[in-house]
Amino acid sequence: MIHSYKLGGLNIVLDVFSGGVHIVDDVAFDIINDFEKKSAEQIKADVLEKYADNPEVTPDEVDECIEQIEALKNAGKLFTPDSFSNKATTLKERSAGVVKALCLHIAHSCNLNCSYCFASQGKYHGERALMSFEVGKQALDFLVANSGSRHNLEVDFFGGEPLMNFDVVKQLVKYARSIEKKANKNFRFTLTTNGVLIDDDVIDFANREMSNVVLSLDGRKEVHDRFRVDYNGIGSYDKIVPKFQKLVKARGDKNYYMRGTFTHHNPDFLEDIKTMLDLGFTELSMEPVVCASDDPSALTNDDLPIVMKQYEKLAELMIERRKAGKPFTFYHYMIDLKGGPCIYKRISGCGSGTEYMAVTPWGDLYPCHQFVGDDKFKLGNVYDGVTATDVQSQFAACNVYTHPECKDCWAKLYCSGGCAANAYHATGSVNGVYKYGCELFRKRMECAIMVETVKMLEE
C-alpha cells in the first residue's frame, strides 16, 4: 500500500508497510500512482501524452523511471505487502498482565468550570473527592507488583485539578522515591494543571520531580476566557499566564507542554498557537475538542476545511521558524522517519486497559481517564487488582486490525487504530471509528511527514 500526496512543494510517496518516504518528481509521482493499476506500456503512453510539451520527458527517461520503481518494489521499499496482520494478536498477548503506567486521579474536583470539560468539571459525573495518601500508596504498590520486568514506570497526576491535593502529590512522590531502588524501578512523573494554584513551591517541586508538566492554555485571551472560567464566570487567562511563564523559564531544558483545546468557536487555532509562541512557549499541543455532536462547542463539517488548512499553515510556520533559528515543537507533528515506534506500538496503540489504567480517588481502576465514571468499564481496584477480566479482554483484543474501517487506511500504522475512548463515545464500541477524528489525524500525519522530510533534506 502506498499513499501519495503533494504538500509544501513536494511530491511525497509513503510506502505504508515499510515506512519508507520517497520524494519524487512529477513523472515518477504519476507513474507510481498507476504502477499497480496499468501495464508498463499503458503507463508509458499516458506519461508521454501528458508531458508531450516537455522535451526532457523522453521514452528512454520514462522506461528508466519505470525500471527504478520496479527495483524499489523488489527491494521492499515500494508497494511492500502487509506482514503485520497475523502478528497483531500475538504481539499484544506477550505483554498481558504487565502494567507500565497509571493515571492517578488525585483530585475529582476543580477550581475552574470549563463547559467543554469531558470530566464534568473534574467530578467525572460523580462526587467531588480527593485521593488519600493511603489509596495513592496502594496504587503505586499495585503498579510495582504488576509491572513485571519493566524498569521505567509512568505515573500521571491528573484531575480535576491535581494541585488541589498537592500535599498528597508530594507524599506519593516521596514514597515512590523511597521504594524504587529496592524494587529496581524508575518512576517518571507527569503533572497536568490549569495553573491557578501554581506558586514557587509548586514550581520548585515540579521542576525537580516531574519528567513532564502539561499546562492548560487555549491560546488567545478571548478564546481561553470563553471556556476556562472560575465558578464566578471570570476567565483565568490573566491569572495563569504569568505563572506558566515563570514555571517554564525555571524549568530549563526539561519537558513541558502547553496543551490547548480548539472548538467550533476557534477552528482558526493557528492564531492561538501564534499567541503561545508570542508568550515565549515553544512546546505546544492543540487538541480538537471531543464532545457530543449537539454540543455548541462541537466541531462541524463546515469547520473541517478550515481546520485542515490550519494544519497546513502550521506546518509552513514550523519550517519557516526553524529556518529562522526559532523552532518550536507541535505534539502531533512529532514523528521519527528513521526509526519511529516499534511495530508493537504501531499495531496495539496506547495500551489502555492493559498496560495503562486510571485510578479514581477511591482506588477503582478504569481503562483510561476518559472511561472513569462509566461503571460498565470498571476493571477492579488497586487492592484486589483487575477482577472484571471480561472488560479488560475487550481492550486486550483491541488493535488496528480489529477495526474493519481501518483496513484500507494508509495511516493505520501511525494512529494504531485511534483512541478507544473516542471510538466508544462516537460509535458505542471500543472497536469503532471516530471518523471526524480520522480525517484530522490523516491531515496531521501528512503535514508531520512533510515537515520532517523538509528538515531531513536540509541536513
C-alpha positions in Angstrom: 0.0 0.0 0.0 1.2 3.5 -0.8 -0.1 7.0 -0.1 0.9 9.8 -2.4 0.2 13.4 -2.0 1.5 16.9 -2.8 2.3 19.3 0.0 4.8 22.1 0.7 6.0 22.0 -2.9 6.9 18.3 -2.6 5.6 15.1 -4.2 5.6 12.7 -1.3 5.1 8.9 -1.6 4.7 7.0 1.6 5.2 3.2 1.5 2.8 2.2 4.3 4.2 -1.1 5.4 7.9 -0.4 5.1 7.6 3.1 6.4 9.7 4.4 3.5 9.1 8.0 2.4 10.1 8.9 -1.2 10.3 12.5 -2.6 9.9 12.2 -6.4 9.5 14.4 -9.4 6.2 14.8 -11.3 6.8 12.0 -13.7 7.7 9.4 -11.1 4.7 10.6 -9.0 2.4 9.8 -11.9 4.0 6.5 -12.7 3.9 5.3 -9.1 0.2 6.2 -8.8 -0.6 4.0 -11.8 2.1 1.3 -11.3 -0.2 -1.4 -10.0 -3.2 -0.4 -12.0 -1.9 -0.3 -15.5 0.6 -2.1 -17.7 4.0 -0.6 -18.3 3.1 0.1 -21.9 0.0 2.0 -21.0 1.8 4.0 -18.2 4.4 5.0 -20.7 1.9 6.1 -23.3 -0.1 8.1 -20.7 3.0 9.8 -19.4 4.4 10.7 -22.8 1.0 12.1 -23.8 0.7 14.2 -20.6 4.2 15.6 -20.9 4.2 15.9 -24.7 5.3 19.6 -24.4 8.2 18.8 -22.1 11.3 17.8 -24.1 13.0 16.3 -21.0 10.4 13.6 -20.8 11.6 11.1 -23.4 10.6 7.5 -23.9 14.0 6.4 -22.6 13.6 8.5 -19.5 10.2 7.0 -18.8 11.5 3.5 -19.3 14.3 4.2 -16.8 11.9 5.6 -14.3 9.6 2.5 -14.6 12.7 0.3 -14.1 13.8 2.2 -11.0 10.3 1.9 -9.5 10.3 -1.8 -10.2 13.7 -2.1 -8.4 12.4 -0.3 -5.4 9.4 -2.6 -5.3 11.7 -5.7 -5.5 13.8 -4.2 -2.7 10.8 -3.9 -0.4 10.8 -0.1 -0.4 7.6 0.4 -2.5 4.3 -1.5 -2.6 5.5 -3.5 0.4 3.0 -6.2 1.4 1.4 -6.2 4.9 3.4 -8.6 7.0 1.9 -7.5 10.3 -1.7 -8.5 10.3 -1.0 -12.0 11.5 1.1 -10.7 14.4 -1.3 -8.2 15.9 -2.9 -10.5 18.5 0.2 -12.4 19.5 2.3 -9.3 19.9 -0.3 -7.9 22.4 -0.6 -11.2 24.3 3.1 -11.0 25.1 2.6 -8.1 27.4 -0.6 -9.4 29.0 -0.7 -8.7 32.7 2.1 -6.1 32.7 1.1 -2.6 33.8 3.6 0.2 33.0 1.6 3.4 33.7 -1.1 4.8 35.9 -3.1 7.9 35.7 -3.8 8.9 39.3 -6.9 11.0 39.7 -5.5 12.7 42.6 -8.5 15.2 42.7 -12.0 14.7 41.4 -12.5 18.4 41.9 -11.5 21.5 40.1 -11.3 25.3 40.7 -12.4 26.1 37.1 -15.7 25.5 35.5 -14.9 24.8 31.8 -18.1 24.0 29.9 -16.4 21.7 27.4 -14.7 19.6 30.1 -15.1 15.8 29.3 -14.7 15.2 33.1 -17.8 17.2 34.1 -15.7 19.9 35.8 -13.5 17.3 37.4 -16.3 15.3 39.1 -16.4 12.6 36.3 -20.2 12.5 36.7 -19.9 11.6 40.4 -19.0 13.1 43.7 -16.1 15.5 44.3 -13.3 13.8 46.2 -9.6 14.0 46.9 -7.4 10.9 46.8 -5.9 10.0 50.2 -2.2 9.1 50.6 -3.2 5.6 51.6 -5.1 5.0 48.3 -2.3 6.5 46.3 0.3 4.4 48.1 -1.7 1.3 47.3 -1.9 2.3 43.7 1.9 2.7 43.5 2.3 -0.7 45.1 -0.1 -2.2 42.6 1.9 -0.7 39.8 5.2 -2.1 41.1 3.7 -5.5 41.7 2.1 -5.8 38.3 4.9 -4.2 36.2 6.9 -7.4 35.6 10.4 -6.8 34.5 9.7 -3.2 33.3 12.2 -0.8 34.8 10.6 2.6 33.9 7.2 3.2 35.2 5.0 6.2 34.4 2.6 8.0 36.8 0.4 10.9 35.8 -1.1 13.2 38.4 -4.4 14.1 36.9 -7.7 15.6 37.9 -9.8 17.7 38.1 -7.1 19.9 39.3 -4.3 17.9 41.0 -2.8 20.9 42.7 -6.0 21.0 44.9 -4.4 17.9 46.5 -0.8 19.0 46.3 0.3 17.7 49.7 -0.7 14.2 48.7 1.1 14.5 45.4 4.3 15.3 47.3 3.8 12.5 49.7 3.3 10.0 46.9 6.4 11.1 45.0 8.4 10.8 48.2 7.1 7.3 48.8 7.8 6.2 45.2 11.4 7.5 45.5 11.8 5.5 48.7 10.9 2.2 47.1 12.2 2.5 43.5 15.8 1.4 44.2 14.8 -1.7 46.2 12.1 -2.6 43.6 14.5 -1.9 40.7 12.1 0.6 39.2 12.4 4.2 38.0 9.3 6.4 38.4 8.7 9.1 35.9 6.0 11.6 36.9 3.8 13.9 35.0 1.6 16.7 36.3 -1.3 18.2 34.4 -2.5 21.5 35.8 -4.7 24.5 34.9 -2.2 26.8 36.6 -4.4 28.6 39.1 -2.6 27.3 42.1 0.9 27.4 40.8 3.3 29.1 43.3 7.0 29.0 44.0 6.7 25.7 45.9 4.9 24.1 43.0 7.4 25.4 40.5 10.4 24.1 42.6 8.8 20.7 43.2 7.6 20.2 39.6 10.9 21.1 38.1 12.7 18.8 40.4 10.4 15.8 40.3 8.3 15.9 37.2 9.6 14.4 33.9 6.9 16.4 32.2 4.4 19.1 33.0 1.3 19.7 31.0 -0.1 23.2 31.2 -3.6 24.0 30.1 -3.8 27.2 27.9 -6.2 27.6 24.9 -4.3 30.4 23.2 -5.7 33.9 22.7 -7.2 35.5 25.8 -10.6 35.8 24.3 -10.6 32.1 23.3 -9.2 30.9 26.6 -11.5 33.0 28.7 -14.6 31.9 26.8 -14.5 28.5 28.4 -11.7 28.3 31.1 -13.5 30.3 33.8 -13.9 30.1 37.5 -17.2 29.5 39.3 -17.9 33.2 39.1 -17.6 33.1 35.4 -14.3 35.0 35.4 -11.7 34.0 32.9 -8.4 32.6 34.1 -6.0 33.8 31.4 -4.5 36.8 33.2 -4.0 34.8 36.4 -2.3 31.8 34.9 -0.1 33.1 32.0 2.5 34.8 34.2 2.6 31.6 36.4 3.2 29.4 33.3 5.9 31.7 32.1 7.7 31.6 35.4 7.5 27.8 35.6 8.7 27.3 32.1 11.6 29.7 32.5 12.7 28.0 35.7 12.2 24.6 34.0 15.2 25.0 31.7 15.5 22.1 29.2 13.1 19.8 31.0 9.9 18.7 29.1 6.6 20.6 29.3 3.6 21.1 27.1 1.2 23.9 26.6 -1.9 22.0 26.0 -4.8 23.8 24.4 -8.2 22.7 23.1 -9.9 24.2 19.9 -13.6 24.1 19.3 -16.2 25.2 16.9 -15.6 28.7 18.1 -12.0 28.8 17.1 -11.3 26.5 14.2 -8.6 29.0 13.2 -6.5 27.6 16.0 -3.2 28.6 14.4 -3.8 32.1 15.8 -3.9 30.5 19.3 -0.6 28.7 18.6 0.9 32.1 17.5 -0.2 33.6 20.8 1.5 30.8 22.7 4.7 31.5 20.7 4.5 35.2 21.4 4.2 34.4 25.1 7.5 32.5 24.9 6.2 28.9 24.9 7.7 26.5 22.3 6.5 23.1 23.4 2.9 23.1 22.1 -0.1 20.9 21.7 -3.5 21.9 20.4 -6.2 19.2 20.6 -9.6 19.2 18.8 -12.5 19.1 21.3 -14.3 15.8 21.5 -17.9 16.1 22.8 -21.5 15.3 21.9 -22.4 16.3 18.3 -25.2 18.6 19.6 -22.8 20.5 22.0 -22.3 24.1 20.8 -18.5 23.5 21.1 -18.5 20.5 18.8 -16.6 20.8 15.6 -18.8 20.7 12.5 -18.4 19.6 8.9 -18.2 23.2 7.9 -15.2 23.6 10.3 -13.3 20.7 8.7 -11.8 22.5 5.7 -10.8 25.4 7.9 -9.1 23.1 10.4 -7.3 21.2 7.5 -5.9 24.5 6.2 -4.8 25.5 9.6 -2.7 22.3 9.9 -1.1 23.0 6.6 -0.3 26.6 7.6 1.0 25.3 10.9 3.5 23.1 9.0 4.6 26.0 7.0 5.1 28.1 10.1 7.2 25.4 11.7 9.5 25.2 8.7 9.7 29.0 8.5 10.6 29.4 12.2 13.1 26.6 12.1 15.0 28.2 9.2 15.0 31.5 11.2 16.5 29.8 14.2 13.3 29.9 16.3 12.0 26.3 16.2 9.1 25.0 18.2 7.5 21.6 18.8 3.9 20.6 18.0 3.0 17.4 19.7 1.0 15.9 16.8 3.8 16.6 14.3 6.5 14.6 16.3 7.5 11.8 14.0 10.7 9.8 13.6 11.0 8.8 9.9 14.3 7.0 10.5 13.1 4.7 13.3 9.8 5.6 15.0 7.8 3.4 17.4 8.2 -0.4 17.4 5.7 -2.4 15.5 4.1 -3.5 18.7 3.1 0.2 19.4 2.1 0.7 15.8 -0.3 -2.2 16.0 -1.7 -2.0 19.5 -1.8 1.7 20.4 -1.7 3.3 23.8 -2.4 0.1 25.9 -5.4 1.5 27.7 -7.0 -1.1 29.9 -4.0 -3.4 29.8 -0.7 -1.6 30.2 -2.2 1.7 31.2 -5.0 2.4 33.7 -6.7 5.2 35.5 -7.2 5.2 39.3 -10.0 7.1 41.0 -9.7 8.8 44.4 -11.3 5.6 45.9 -8.9 3.3 44.2 -11.1 2.0 41.4 -9.4 1.0 38.1 -10.6 2.1 34.7 -9.0 1.6 31.2 -8.1 5.3 31.0 -9.2 8.7 32.3 -11.9 9.1 29.6 -13.8 6.0 30.8 -13.8 7.0 34.5 -17.3 7.2 35.9 -18.8 4.7 33.4 -19.3 1.7 35.7 -19.5 -0.8 32.8 -15.8 -0.1 32.2 -14.7 -0.5 35.8 -11.8 -3.1 35.8 -11.4 -3.6 39.6 -9.4 -1.7 42.2 -5.9 -1.3 43.5 -6.5 -3.6 46.4 -7.9 -6.6 44.5 -6.4 -5.9 41.1 -8.3 -6.5 37.8 -11.4 -8.5 38.6 -13.5 -7.6 35.5 -11.5 -9.7 33.1 -14.2 -9.6 30.6 -13.9 -5.8 30.4 -10.2 -6.0 30.1 -10.5 -8.6 27.4 -12.2 -6.0 25.2 -9.1 -3.8 25.4 -6.6 -6.6 25.2 -8.3 -7.8 21.9 -8.3 -4.2 20.5 -5.7 -3.4 17.8 -5.6 -1.7 14.5 -6.6 -4.9 12.7 -9.9 -5.3 14.7 -11.3 -2.1 13.1 -12.8 -3.0 9.8 -12.8 0.6 8.7 -9.0 0.8 9.1 -8.4 -2.0 6.5 -7.6 0.3 3.6 -6.4 3.3 5.6 -2.8 4.4 4.8 -2.4 6.0 8.3 -3.3 2.9 10.3 0.3 2.1 11.4 0.6 5.7 12.7 -2.7 6.0 14.6 -2.7 2.3 15.7 -6.5 2.3 15.3 -7.1 5.5 17.1 -8.4 6.3 20.6 -10.6 3.6 22.1 -12.5 6.2 24.2 -13.2 8.5 21.3 -14.3 5.4 19.3 -16.6 4.3 22.1 -18.2 7.7 22.6 -18.7 8.2 18.8 -20.0 4.7 18.0 -20.7 2.8 21.2 -17.8 0.3 20.6 -14.1 0.5 21.5 -13.6 -1.2 18.2 -15.5 1.6 16.4 -14.0 4.5 14.5 -14.4 8.2 15.3 -14.5 9.3 11.6 -14.1 13.0 12.2 -11.0 12.3 14.2 -9.7 10.1 11.4 -9.9 13.0 9.0 -7.9 15.2 11.3 -5.4 12.6 12.1 -4.6 11.8 8.4 -4.1 15.5 7.7 -1.8 15.9 10.7 0.3 12.9 9.5 0.6 14.3 6.0 1.8 17.6 7.5 4.1 15.9 10.0 5.8 13.8 7.3 6.2 16.8 5.1 7.8 18.9 8.0 10.2 16.1 8.9 11.1 15.5 5.3 12.0 19.1 4.7 14.1 19.0 7.8 16.0 15.9 6.6 16.5 17.4 3.1 18.1 20.4 4.7 20.6 18.4 6.8 
